[in-house]
Amino acid sequence: MPDPGLVFFTILSEFNLAHQLNSNLWVNRTIFFLFDACRIINLVMTKNIIIQSFKMKNRYWSVLLLSVAVGVLISPADSFSQALELSGNVVEKNSDEPLPGVTVYLPDLNRGVVTDNEGNFIMDGLEEPSVLMELSYIGYQTVQLSIELPVQEKLTIEMTPLIYEEDDIIVTGSPIGKNIQYQPAQAMNSEVLQQKAAPSLGEILDGTPGVTTRSFGSAPARPVIRGFDGDRVLVMQNGERMGDLSGTAVDHAVALDPLAMDRTEVVRGPASLLYGSSAIGGVVNMFSNDMPREWESGSSSSIATHASTMNRMGAGLLRTQYGTDRFALTGRMIYRDGGDLQTPEGRLPDTAIENLSFGGGLGYRIGDFETGLSLSGMDYTYGLPEAIDDPNEAIEIRMNRTNIQSISTMKMDRFFDHAELRLHVSDYKHDEFEIERHDQGVSEEIGISFAQQSLSSSLVLRHRPVGKLEGAVGLSINSSSIEVGGKDALTPNANGYFVAGYLYEELGLTRSLSLKAGTRLEFKRTSVTTNELFTNADDFEDRSDVIISGALGLNFSPSSHWTVGAQVARAYRTPTVEELYSFAPHAAAGSFDIGDSSLKNEFNLGTDAFLEYRSNRVSGQLSLFANRIDHFVDFSPTGETHQPSGLPVFEYRSKDAMMYGFEFTTDLRLSKNWIAGLGFDYVRGLERSGDRENLTFIPPFRSSAELKYDNGSFYAGPRVKIVNKQKEVAPNEEPTDGYVLIGADAGYRFDRGLTLSLRLDNLLNERYRDHLSRVENRDAPMPGRNLNVMMRWEF
């Protein structure tokens, strides 16, 4: 039962938020008399609530209760009179369209209101002869005005839109920081990430154009781009390789909690020119603020929470930052705890998660030089649904990662006018425990252990324009060392490094037509060494490769509404140690893996073309792609069962392959507040020779639609996703049926930096199987009905 005092104080807090719209002075004073009288008591109560919340066994309710406690303290008590009035109308510059939901804030008085549907606002009871006013709105430049009171007539204030610049400049796809695109790309800001909040990167990105997710429980869900999975999709943190093992096997998680992300960029299609091997299918770049890059003088903080009903999960973030003109310090802490997934058929055992992560750093700037350094870490424990038919057996991964990252930039008055140096050092370890429950208790044994240390660094030198030619030179180095242990050590140990350089140039042929060209030269070496299970060094062979990749692209923008882009790229990928030398049961992944030491490098000739249209009413994009891949390494089921482990046998096989498909998305503004969206994506993968057999784990055709009402402050609307049957399957691969999922979203953007988001998934509790699920034989269904509650407060 909720605490009566807490409920009472929460109601008073809500009155406090609403009092500025109340013209009755006696009502206002009565509210504040009660509120001020209770505020000191409430501080003590809130402290007790926070302490008790972390002692509660049910973390889901703990996080919700903590959110309520924080919300009570949001609004400070103000004093009011009705001496002067300030009113106005906020419109978009040039179009004069009214802007609803704009935050109008008086920082000196700590007061604020939000504009109504017609862009109007009013504040009365002002006593000062002059006030400083700040106006902020997502997607628009912040406005600051000094107003002398009284104002003789109603103010009209114009706000300038950012015109998508922040999202258009996908730094992951361009080393020169321009918003010209040659292949499809997408960015998600902090608000979108909050609305899509989930325990893993794959779940957040699932449903974006061309992106699905491989499923093996919630924790290790990882993005699949246009059917490319694992080591063919490069996941980075702040522009550098993370040093984790998420790309090597389906049971390995991305080693960064999604609450730490402030922005995410997705580049679809080959990106080996800039990033080398593992970028043959695309790149996902996660940006975290553990190292201050931009800051203002003073202090700022944020609190975020995420609660989920389907697995009784709760998560919380606390972040703070302090800056001066030259220095900035920041720190964060994240805790997440969730139980087993609930499906329409009941609990999916061994899918619980728990992680604690931290991050912090400092920034320094003087003149044209900026630098920063961060330290972050993660301690993650999660279960895997490998032995779901035996309640006495379980698989659990315990992961630990510590990393140091530094980014420095310098502006220069020379031929090279901008330099950026990035450095990333990572120490990663995880153990895969096989757990047995019996009458005498619980016994644990390490099946496989991994320990990897890695260093990644890049230097980008951008040169000043030479006529209409702009470009950059890049240098990259990477070094890694991995040790594999345990009774079922999957592979031998390995050490490797690469050194690469690239040249990237853009040429403006006309005002509307531009050309890009680039080439990359890379030397890569891998050395394999023995361990306790792989003892014969004669079975291994060191590999050295000199690889050339390149790209050529065109961008045509005949008007501000239309853009056409195309790219042809030669990308590559070197086989992983797992693909070359695996020969062991991998219980955590539910398979017996067999590698092939004769595998050759993959070479992909990829083509992309897209057509994009944007206006105030309609925006949309159609993308087409095709990839011709030589020596494609397919992870294929043989149809056999390994004894005595009882696991299905999978082999790494080389074949020449073709993958092609399309993506289409569009958003239509039906009226000022109503927006409709529609999307489709499709990918086909098959061998180019022989019987032209299908490739494994190719996602089926998907459709999606949504309708949203958004007045700037409040938004809500339904959505639907339709997934077709997947009948085009590889030999020994099971087909899957189609399904329909219905969901809904809602949220409210309060003033003073507080946002609340609700997301309902699988409203009808549909029982379905995902074709990319790696749960053994796909017998276990996907998650059932789920309500997500997300809150973020920036202050």
C-alpha positions in Angstrom: 0.0 0.0 0.0 1.5 3.4 -0.9 2.5 5.7 1.9 -0.4 8.2 2.5 2.1 11.0 3.2 3.9 10.4 -0.1 0.6 10.6 -2.0 -0.4 13.8 -0.2 2.9 15.5 -1.0 2.8 14.3 -4.6 -0.6 15.9 -5.0 0.7 19.2 -3.6 3.6 19.0 -6.0 1.2 18.6 -8.9 -0.6 21.7 -7.7 2.7 23.5 -7.6 3.3 22.7 -11.2 -0.1 24.0 -12.2 -0.3 27.1 -10.0 1.1 29.5 -12.7 -2.0 29.0 -14.8 -4.3 29.9 -11.8 -5.2 33.6 -11.5 -6.7 33.2 -8.0 -4.1 34.7 -5.7 -5.7 33.2 -2.6 -5.7 29.7 -4.1 -2.0 30.1 -5.0 -1.1 31.3 -1.5 -3.1 28.5 0.1 -1.3 25.9 -2.0 2.1 27.3 -1.2 1.4 27.6 2.5 0.6 23.9 2.6 3.4 23.0 0.2 6.1 25.0 2.1 4.9 23.7 5.4 5.3 20.1 4.3 8.4 20.5 2.2 11.0 20.0 5.0 9.1 16.9 6.2 9.0 15.6 2.6 12.8 15.9 2.3 13.2 13.6 5.2 10.6 11.2 3.8 12.1 11.2 0.4 15.5 10.3 1.8 13.9 7.3 3.6 12.0 6.3 0.5 15.2 6.2 -1.6 16.9 4.1 1.1 14.0 1.7 1.4 13.6 1.4 -2.4 17.0 -0.2 -2.8 16.2 -2.7 -0.1 13.1 -3.9 -1.8 13.3 -7.4 -3.3 11.1 -6.4 -6.3 13.4 -4.0 -8.2 10.6 -3.2 -10.7 8.5 -1.5 -8.0 11.6 -0.1 -6.4 12.5 2.0 -9.5 8.9 3.2 -9.9 8.8 4.3 -6.3 12.1 6.1 -6.6 10.8 7.9 -9.7 7.8 9.1 -7.7 10.0 10.3 -4.8 12.2 12.3 -7.2 9.2 13.8 -8.9 7.9 15.2 -5.6 11.0 17.4 -5.4 10.9 18.8 -8.9 9.1 22.1 -8.3 10.5 24.7 -5.9 8.1 26.9 -4.2 7.8 30.4 -5.6 6.2 33.5 -4.3 3.5 35.3 -6.4 1.8 38.5 -6.8 -0.3 39.9 -9.6 1.7 43.1 -10.2 2.8 42.6 -13.8 1.9 40.2 -16.7 4.0 38.8 -19.5 2.4 37.2 -22.5 3.4 36.2 -26.1 3.2 34.0 -29.1 6.0 31.7 -30.3 6.2 30.9 -34.0 8.7 29.3 -36.4 10.9 31.7 -38.2 10.0 32.3 -41.9 6.9 30.1 -41.9 5.1 31.9 -38.9 3.7 28.5 -37.9 2.8 28.5 -34.1 4.9 26.2 -32.0 3.1 24.3 -29.3 5.0 22.8 -26.3 7.8 25.4 -26.2 9.3 25.8 -22.8 9.3 29.4 -21.7 11.5 29.8 -18.6 12.5 32.7 -16.4 15.8 31.5 -14.8 16.2 34.3 -12.3 12.7 33.6 -10.9 12.8 29.8 -11.4 9.4 29.9 -13.2 8.3 28.4 -16.5 5.3 27.6 -18.6 4.7 25.7 -21.9 3.0 27.2 -24.9 -0.5 26.0 -25.8 -1.6 24.6 -29.2 -1.6 28.1 -30.8 1.9 28.9 -29.5 0.6 31.3 -26.8 1.9 31.7 -23.2 1.1 33.9 -20.3 2.7 34.5 -16.9 1.3 36.9 -14.3 2.2 38.0 -10.8 5.6 39.3 -11.8 7.2 42.0 -9.6 10.6 42.7 -11.2 10.8 45.5 -13.7 12.9 43.4 -16.1 13.2 39.6 -16.6 15.5 37.2 -18.5 13.5 34.8 -20.6 14.8 31.5 -22.2 12.8 29.6 -24.8 13.8 26.0 -25.7 12.2 23.4 -28.0 13.5 20.2 -29.5 14.7 20.7 -33.0 15.0 24.5 -32.6 17.8 26.9 -31.5 17.4 28.2 -27.9 16.4 31.8 -27.6 17.4 34.2 -24.8 15.7 37.6 -24.4 15.8 40.4 -21.8 12.3 41.9 -21.4 11.4 45.2 -19.8 8.1 45.2 -18.0 5.4 46.2 -18.5 5.1 45.2 -22.1 2.7 47.4 -24.1 1.6 44.7 -26.5 1.8 40.9 -26.9 5.2 39.6 -27.8 5.8 37.6 -31.0 9.0 35.5 -30.7 10.5 33.6 -33.6 12.5 30.3 -33.2 14.9 29.1 -35.9 14.6 25.4 -36.7 17.8 23.3 -36.8 16.6 21.9 -40.1 17.7 18.3 -39.3 21.4 19.4 -39.3 22.1 17.5 -36.1 20.7 14.2 -37.4 21.9 14.7 -41.0 25.6 15.0 -40.2 26.3 11.3 -39.6 29.9 11.5 -38.5 30.1 7.7 -38.6 29.7 7.9 -42.4 31.8 11.0 -43.2 35.3 11.9 -41.9 34.9 15.5 -43.0 31.7 16.2 -41.0 29.3 17.1 -43.9 25.7 16.2 -44.3 26.1 14.8 -47.8 25.1 11.1 -47.7 26.1 8.4 -50.3 24.5 5.5 -48.5 21.5 5.2 -46.2 22.2 6.3 -42.6 20.1 7.1 -39.5 20.7 8.8 -36.2 18.8 8.5 -32.9 19.0 11.3 -30.3 18.5 11.0 -26.6 14.7 11.4 -26.8 14.3 8.7 -29.3 16.6 6.4 -27.4 14.4 7.0 -24.3 11.2 6.1 -26.1 12.8 2.9 -27.4 14.5 2.0 -24.1 15.4 -1.7 -23.7 18.1 -3.7 -22.0 20.2 -4.3 -25.2 21.3 -2.4 -28.3 19.7 -5.0 -30.6 16.2 -4.5 -29.1 16.5 -0.7 -29.3 17.4 -0.8 -33.0 15.0 -3.5 -34.0 12.4 -2.1 -36.4 14.5 0.7 -37.8 14.9 0.5 -41.6 16.9 -2.6 -42.6 17.8 -3.5 -39.0 16.5 -6.6 -37.2 17.9 -8.3 -34.1 19.3 -11.8 -33.4 17.5 -13.1 -30.3 18.9 -15.3 -27.6 17.3 -13.8 -24.6 17.3 -10.1 -23.9 20.9 -9.5 -22.8 22.9 -10.7 -25.9 20.4 -9.3 -28.5 22.6 -7.6 -31.2 21.6 -5.7 -34.4 21.4 -7.5 -37.7 21.8 -5.1 -40.7 20.3 -6.3 -44.1 20.8 -9.9 -43.0 24.4 -9.4 -42.0 25.1 -10.6 -38.5 27.9 -11.0 -36.0 31.4 -10.0 -37.1 30.0 -8.4 -40.3 28.3 -5.6 -38.3 30.8 -3.3 -36.5 29.6 -1.9 -33.2 31.7 1.0 -31.9 31.8 3.3 -29.0 32.6 7.0 -29.8 34.1 6.0 -33.1 36.4 3.2 -32.0 36.2 -0.6 -31.7 34.8 -1.6 -28.3 37.1 -4.6 -27.6 34.3 -6.9 -26.5 33.3 -10.2 -28.1 29.7 -9.4 -29.1 30.4 -10.1 -32.7 31.9 -13.6 -32.3 28.9 -15.6 -31.0 25.2 -15.3 -30.4 25.5 -15.5 -26.6 27.9 -12.6 -26.2 26.4 -9.2 -25.2 27.4 -5.7 -26.2 29.4 -4.3 -23.3 27.6 -1.0 -22.8 24.3 -0.4 -21.1 21.8 1.4 -23.4 21.1 4.0 -20.7 24.7 5.3 -21.2 24.0 6.2 -24.8 23.2 9.8 -25.7 23.1 9.2 -29.5 23.4 6.3 -31.8 24.2 6.3 -35.6 23.5 3.4 -38.0 25.2 3.3 -41.4 23.7 0.6 -43.6 25.9 -1.0 -46.2 29.7 -1.6 -46.5 31.9 0.8 -44.5 35.2 -1.0 -44.7 36.8 2.0 -46.3 36.7 3.9 -43.0 36.7 1.1 -40.5 38.3 -2.0 -42.0 37.2 -5.6 -41.4 33.9 -6.3 -39.6 32.2 -3.4 -41.4 31.1 -5.4 -44.5 27.4 -5.1 -43.6 27.3 -1.8 -41.8 28.3 0.1 -38.7 26.5 1.0 -35.4 28.2 3.8 -33.5 27.2 4.5 -29.9 28.0 7.8 -28.3 28.3 8.2 -24.6 29.0 11.3 -22.6 31.6 9.7 -20.2 34.1 12.1 -21.6 32.8 15.8 -21.8 33.0 17.0 -25.4 30.7 20.1 -25.2 29.8 21.9 -22.0 28.8 25.2 -20.4 30.0 26.7 -17.2 28.2 25.5 -14.1 26.7 22.2 -13.1 24.1 20.0 -14.6 22.7 16.6 -13.8 20.3 14.0 -15.1 18.3 11.1 -13.7 16.7 8.4 -15.8 14.7 5.3 -15.0 13.4 2.4 -17.0 10.9 -0.2 -15.7 9.4 -3.2 -17.6 6.5 -5.4 -16.5 7.3 -8.4 -18.7 10.5 -9.3 -16.8 9.9 -7.2 -13.7 13.0 -5.1 -14.6 14.1 -1.9 -13.2 17.0 0.3 -14.2 18.3 3.7 -13.1 20.9 6.2 -14.2 22.4 9.1 -12.2 24.7 11.5 -14.1 26.3 14.8 -13.1 28.6 17.3 -14.8 30.4 20.4 -13.7 32.2 22.7 -16.1 34.2 26.0 -16.2 35.5 27.9 -19.2 38.3 25.4 -19.7 37.6 22.3 -17.6 34.7 19.9 -17.2 34.2 16.8 -15.1 31.4 14.2 -15.4 30.4 10.9 -13.8 27.6 8.4 -14.1 26.3 5.3 -12.4 23.8 2.8 -13.9 22.1 -0.2 -12.2 19.8 -2.7 -14.0 18.1 -5.7 -12.6 15.5 -7.9 -14.3 14.0 -11.4 -13.9 13.2 -14.1 -16.5 11.3 -13.1 -19.7 7.6 -13.9 -19.6 6.1 -15.3 -22.8 2.5 -16.2 -23.7 3.3 -19.7 -22.7 4.9 -18.8 -19.4 8.4 -18.0 -18.1 11.4 -18.5 -20.3 14.0 -19.7 -17.8 17.5 -18.5 -17.4 17.0 -15.1 -19.0 17.5 -12.9 -16.0 19.9 -10.0 -16.1 21.8 -7.8 -13.6 24.5 -5.2 -14.3 26.2 -2.3 -12.7 28.2 0.1 -14.8 30.0 3.4 -14.2 31.7 6.0 -16.2 33.4 9.3 -15.7 35.9 11.6 -17.3 37.3 15.1 -17.8 37.5 17.5 -20.6 39.9 20.4 -21.3 39.9 23.1 -23.9 42.1 26.1 -24.7 41.8 28.1 -27.9 41.5 25.7 -30.8 42.6 22.6 -28.8 40.2 20.3 -27.0 40.9 17.0 -25.3 39.2 14.6 -23.0 39.8 11.3 -21.1 37.3 8.9 -19.7 37.2 5.7 -17.6 34.3 3.4 -17.7 33.4 -0.1 -16.6 30.7 -2.7 -16.6 30.0 -5.8 -14.4 27.2 -7.8 -16.2 25.6 -11.2 -15.3 23.0 -12.7 -17.5 21.4 -16.1 -18.1 21.0 -17.9 -21.4 18.0 -20.2 -22.3 20.1 -23.1 -23.5 18.8 -25.9 -21.3 15.2 -24.7 -20.9 13.8 -28.3 -20.8 15.8 -29.1 -17.7 15.1 -27.0 -14.7 18.2 -28.4 -12.9 20.6 -27.0 -15.5 21.4 -23.4 -16.3 24.0 -21.4 -18.3 25.1 -18.0 -17.0 27.7 -15.5 -18.3 29.5 -13.2 -16.0 31.2 -10.4 -17.8 33.5 -7.6 -16.8 34.9 -4.8 -18.9 37.0 -1.8 -18.1 38.0 0.7 -20.8 39.9 4.0 -21.1 39.1 6.4 -24.0 40.6 9.7 -25.1 39.6 12.1 -27.9 41.6 15.2 -28.8 40.9 17.7 -31.6 42.9 20.6 -32.9 42.0 23.3 -35.4 45.0 24.6 -37.4 45.7 27.4 -39.9 47.6 25.1 -42.3 46.9 22.7 -45.2 45.4 20.3 -42.7 43.0 22.5 -40.8 41.5 19.9 -38.4 43.0 17.0 -36.6 41.3 14.4 -34.4 43.1 11.7 -32.4 41.2 8.9 -30.8 42.5 6.2 -28.4 40.6 3.3 -26.9 42.0 0.7 -24.5 39.9 -2.2 -23.3 40.3 -5.0 -20.8 37.5 -7.5 -21.3 36.7 -10.9 -19.6 33.8 -13.2 -19.4 33.2 -16.7 -18.0 30.5 -19.0 -19.1 29.3 -21.0 -16.1 27.4 -24.3 -16.4 25.2 -24.6 -13.3 23.6 -27.8 -11.9 21.1 -27.9 -9.2 20.8 -31.1 -7.1 19.8 -32.3 -3.7 23.1 -31.4 -2.1 22.9 -27.8 -3.4 24.3 -26.0 -6.5 27.5 -26.7 -8.3 29.2 -24.5 -10.9 31.8 -25.2 -13.5 33.4 -22.8 -16.1 32.7 -24.2 -19.5 34.6 -21.5 -21.5 36.4 -18.4 -20.3 37.6 -15.5 -22.5 40.0 -12.7 -21.6 40.8 -10.1 -24.2 43.0 -6.9 -24.1 42.8 -4.6 -27.0 44.0 -1.2 -28.1 42.5 0.9 -30.9 43.6 4.3 -32.2 42.8 6.5 -35.1 44.1 9.8 -36.5 42.0 11.8 -38.9 43.6 14.8 -40.7 41.1 16.9 -42.6 42.5 19.3 -45.2 41.2 22.7 -46.2 39.3 23.0 -49.5 41.4 22.8 -52.6 39.1 24.4 -55.1 35.9 22.3 -54.8 37.8 19.3 -53.3 37.5 18.5 -49.6 38.8 15.5 -47.9 40.7 13.7 -45.2 43.6 11.3 -44.6 43.1 8.7 -41.9 45.5 6.3 -40.0 44.4 3.5 -37.8 46.0 0.8 -35.7 44.5 -2.0 -33.7 46.0 -4.6 -31.5 44.3 -7.4 -29.5 45.2 -10.5 -27.5 42.7 -13.2 -26.5 43.1 -16.1 -24.2 40.6 -18.9 -24.1 40.2 -21.4 -21.2 37.8 -23.7 -19.5 37.0 -27.4 -19.9 35.4 -26.7 -23.3 37.8 -24.0 -24.6 36.3 -23.2 -28.0 39.5 -22.1 -29.8 43.2 -21.7 -29.4 44.6 -18.4 -28.1 45.4 -15.6 -30.6 47.2 -12.3 -31.0 46.6 -9.9 -33.9 47.1 -6.4 -35.1 46.4 -4.3 -38.2 47.8 -1.0 -39.5 45.8 0.9 -42.1 45.7 4.2 -43.9 42.9 5.7 -46.0 42.3 8.7 -48.3 38.8 10.1 -48.6 37.8 13.0 -51.0 34.6 14.8 -51.9 34.3 16.9 -55.0 31.5 19.4 -55.7 30.9 19.0 -59.4 28.0 21.5 -59.4 25.8 23.1 -56.7 23.6 20.0 -56.6 26.0 17.2 -57.6 28.9 15.9 -55.6 31.2 12.9 -55.9 33.1 11.0 -53.3 36.0 8.6 -53.8 38.3 6.8 -51.3 40.7 4.0 -50.9 42.1 2.1 -47.9 45.3 0.0 -47.6 45.6 -2.3 -44.7 48.2 -4.8 -43.4 46.7 -7.4 -41.0 48.5 -10.2 -39.1 47.1 -12.9 -36.8 49.1 -15.3 -34.7 47.6 -18.4 -33.1 49.1 -20.0 -30.0 48.3 -23.1 -28.0 46.3 -23.4 -24.8 45.3 -26.3 -22.5 42.9 -27.9 -25.0 44.5 -26.9 -28.3 48.1 -28.2 -27.7 49.5 -28.9 -31.1 51.1 -25.8 -32.6 51.5 -27.5 -36.0 47.7 -27.4 -36.4 47.8 -23.6 -36.6 49.0 -21.2 -39.2 49.7 -17.5 -38.8 48.0 -15.3 -41.3 49.2 -12.1 -42.9 47.1 -10.1 -45.4 47.5 -6.9 -47.4 44.1 -5.7 -48.3 42.8 -2.9 -50.5 39.3 -1.6 -50.3 37.6 1.4 -52.0 34.4 3.3 -52.6 32.9 5.6 -55.1 29.7 7.5 -54.6 27.4 10.2 -56.1 25.0 12.6 -54.3 22.5 14.6 -56.3 20.2 17.2 -54.6 18.3 19.2 -57.2 16.3 21.0 -54.5 16.0 21.3 -50.8 13.4 18.5 -50.9 15.0 15.8 -53.1 18.2 13.8 -52.6 19.5 10.9 -54.6 22.5 9.0 -53.4 24.5 6.0 -54.8 27.6 4.1 -53.8 29.7 1.2 -55.0 32.2 -0.2 -52.5 34.7 -3.0 -52.4 34.7 -4.2 -48.8 36.3 -7.2 -47.0 36.3 -9.3 -43.9 39.0 -11.6 -42.5 37.8 -14.8 -40.9 37.7 -14.9 -37.1 39.6 -17.3 -34.9 36.2 -19.0 -34.1 35.5 -19.5 -37.8 39.0 -21.0 -38.4 39.6 -23.2 -35.5 36.5 -23.9 -33.4 36.1 -27.5 -32.4 34.2 -27.8 -29.1 30.8 -27.8 -27.6 29.6 -24.2 -27.0 26.9 -24.9 -24.4 26.1 -21.2 -23.9 25.2 -20.9 -27.6 23.5 -24.3 -27.8 25.7 -25.7 -30.5 28.8 -27.8 -31.3 30.9 -25.6 -33.5 33.3 -26.8 -36.1 35.7 -24.3 -37.9 37.6 -24.5 -41.1 41.2 -23.4 -41.2 41.2 -23.1 -45.0 38.7 -20.3 -45.0 39.6 -17.3 -47.2 38.9 -13.6 -46.8 35.5 -12.4 -47.7 35.3 -9.8 -50.5 32.1 -7.9 -51.1 31.2 -5.8 -54.0 28.3 -3.8 -52.6 26.0 -1.3 -54.3 23.6 1.1 -52.6 21.1 3.6 -54.1 18.5 5.7 -52.3 16.0 8.3 -53.1 14.9 10.7 -50.3 12.2 13.4 -50.1 11.7 15.9 -47.2 9.2 18.7 -46.7 7.1 20.1 -43.9 4.3 17.6 -44.7 6.0 14.5 -46.1 9.4 12.7 -45.6 10.4 9.4 -47.0 13.3 7.3 -48.3 13.5 4.3 -50.7 16.8 2.3 -50.5 18.0 -0.5 -52.8 21.0 -2.6 -52.2 22.9 -5.6 -53.6 26.0 -7.4 -52.4 28.1 -9.9 -54.3 30.2 -11.8 -51.8 33.1 -14.1 -52.6 34.1 -16.7 -50.0 31.1 -15.9 -47.8 31.4 -17.8 -44.5 28.0 -19.3 -43.5 27.3 -20.8 -40.1 25.2 -23.7 -41.2 23.4 -26.5 -39.3 24.5 -30.0 -40.5 21.4 -31.8 -39.2 23.6 -34.0 -37.0 23.8 -34.1 -33.2 27.1 -34.3 -31.3 27.5 -37.0 -28.7 27.9 -36.9 -25.8 27.1 -33.2 -25.5 23.7 -33.7 -27.3 24.2 -30.3 -29.1 23.3 -29.7 -32.7 26.4 -29.5 -35.0 27.1 -26.3 -36.8 29.9 -25.8 -39.4 31.5 -22.7 -40.8 31.4 -23.2 -44.6 32.6 -21.0 -47.4 30.5 -20.2 -50.4 30.0 -17.5 -53.0 26.8 -15.6 -52.1 24.4 -12.9 -53.2 22.3 -10.6 -50.8 19.9 -8.0 -52.1 16.8 -6.2 -51.0 15.2 -2.8 -50.2 13.9 -0.5 -47.4 11.1 2.0 -47.6 10.0 4.4 -45.0 7.7 7.5 -45.0 6.1 9.9 -42.6 3.1 12.0 -43.5 1.9 15.0 -41.4 -1.9 14.7 -41.7 -2.4 17.9 -39.7 -0.6 20.1 -37.3 -0.5 17.5 -34.6 -1.2 14.2 -36.4 1.6 12.1 -38.1 1.3 8.8 -39.9 4.2 6.5 -40.7 4.7 3.5 -42.9 7.7 1.2 -43.6 8.8 -2.0 -45.4 12.0 -3.9 -45.6 13.1 -7.1 -47.3 16.4 -9.0 -47.8 17.2 -12.2 -49.8 20.3 -14.2 -49.3 21.4 -17.2 -51.4 24.3 -19.0 -53.0 25.4 -17.8 -56.4 26.4 -21.3 -57.7 25.3 -24.9 -57.5 21.8 -25.4 -56.2 21.6 -21.7 -55.2 20.6 -22.7 -51.7 19.4 -20.1 -49.2 21.6 -18.7 -46.6 20.9 -19.2 -42.9 19.2 -16.8 -40.6 17.9 -14.3 -43.2 15.1 -12.1 -41.8 11.7 -12.3 -43.5 9.8 -9.4 -45.2 8.4 -6.9 -42.6 5.8 -4.1 -42.7 5.1 -1.5 -40.1 2.6 1.4 -39.6 2.0 3.9 -36.9 -0.2 6.9 -36.1 0.8 9.5 -33.6 -0.8 12.6 -32.1 1.9 15.1 -30.9 1.2 18.6 -29.8 4.7 19.3 -28.6 4.0 18.4 -25.0 1.9 15.2 -25.2 2.1 12.5 -27.7 0.3 9.1 -28.1 -0.6 6.7 -30.8 -0.8 3.0 -31.9 1.6 1.0 -34.1 1.6 -2.3 -35.8 4.3 -4.6 -37.1 3.6 -7.4 -39.6 6.2 -10.0 -40.2 5.7 -12.5 -43.0 6.5 -16.2 -43.0 10.1 -17.2 -43.8 9.9 -20.1 -46.1 13.2 -19.4 -48.0 15.4 -21.3 -45.5 18.7 -23.1 -45.8 19.0 -26.9 -45.6 18.4 -28.2 -42.1 16.9 -24.8 -41.1 13.4 -24.7 -39.8 10.9 -22.2 -41.5 8.9 -19.9 -39.3 5.3 -18.6 -39.5 4.3 -14.9 -39.8 2.8 -12.8 -37.1 1.3 -9.4 -36.2 2.3 -7.4 -33.2 0.3 -4.4 -32.0 1.7 -1.8 -29.7 1.3 1.8 -28.6 3.4 4.7 -27.4 2.6 7.7 -25.2 4.5 10.4 -23.4 4.6 13.9 -21.9 7.3 16.5 -22.1 7.1 18.5 -18.9 8.9 21.8 -18.5 12.2 22.0 -16.7 13.7 19.0 -18.5 11.4 16.3 -17.3 10.1 13.7 -19.8 7.9 10.7 -19.3 7.5 7.9 -21.9 5.3 4.8 -22.0 5.6 2.0 -24.5 3.3 -1.0 -24.8 4.6 -3.9 -26.8 2.7 -7.0 -27.9 -0.6 -5.7 -26.7 -2.6 -8.8 -27.6 0.0 -11.1 -26.0 0.6 -12.8 -29.4 2.4 -16.1 -29.4 5.1 -16.0 -32.1 8.5 -17.2 -33.1 11.2 -14.9 -34.5 13.2 -16.4 -37.4 16.4 -14.9 -35.9 15.9 -16.5 -32.5 18.8 -18.7 -31.5 17.0 -20.4 -28.7 17.4 -24.2 -29.4 15.0 -25.3 -32.2 13.1 -22.0 -31.8 10.7 -23.9 -29.6 10.4 -21.1 -27.0 8.2 -18.2 -28.0 9.2 -14.5 -27.9 8.2 -12.1 -25.0 4.6 -11.5 -24.3 2.7 -8.3 -23.4 5.0 -5.7 -21.9 4.6 -2.2 -20.5 7.8 0.0 -20.4 7.9 3.1 -18.3 10.7 5.5 -18.9 11.5 8.8 -17.2 14.3 11.3 -17.7 15.0 14.5 -15.8 17.6 17.0 -16.9 18.4 19.7 -14.4 
